[in-house]
Amino acid sequence: MIVVGPTMPARPGTAHPADGPQPGGQRLAGPFRWPLDGTPRPVRRFDPPPRPWLPGHRGVDLAATTGTHVRAAGTGTVFFAGRIAGRGVVSIVHGNGLRTTYEPVLSSVVAGGTVRAGDPIGTLEAGHAGCPVEACLHWGLRRGDDYLDPLALLGLGRVRLLPLHAARPGPGRQVAAGRWSGGRGAARQVVGR
């Protein structure tokens, strides 16, 4: 097996995912940062359902405290800022058809406004279902109808290893971009699946 690991951000809280491959072999617009100050602790990871209509977790829950400033993960235009089913939600459209969502958030922005990465967009409210601590920010990412792992924006998306059907690389064989050159098998990085 070949171990393919996530890349870590060059600076704490900031990443340039356009420098490397992303889900589905596409590149994500950048730079992006954590939506909370510092390096938040994920308490629930992205776990999409096998079919769109089935239950799953379509984002990442980040531990925080009520009243914490929530910041735009990347530059974009506020698509929605308001309440849905009693929860405060902010949604920001970024380049490349990406849209990030943040909830439960008491919004300080309005739809149509522009934000830069790191700009405050509101404060965290309590009450996110399933949160094991005082408060959690549910951070989501979509491209069109597809939910993606928001940690991929930081180069931290989940990696799975797939078995190789060929012998390990020997002399003259090289591993590049998760594939063996000169071999029959391949290892692949799968983000968010």
Salt bridges, closest charged atoms under 4 A:
ASP37 OD1 - ARG33 NH2 3.47
ASP37 OD1 - ARG71 NE 2.71
ASP61 OD1 - HIS57 NE2 3.25
ASP61 OD1 - HIS128 NE2 3.09
ASP61 OD1 - HIS138 ND1 2.87
GLU103 OE1 - ARG87 NE 2.69
ASP119 OD1 - ARG116 NH2 3.79
GLU125 OE2 - ARG83 NH1 3.43
ASP145 OD1 - ARG142 NH2 3.65
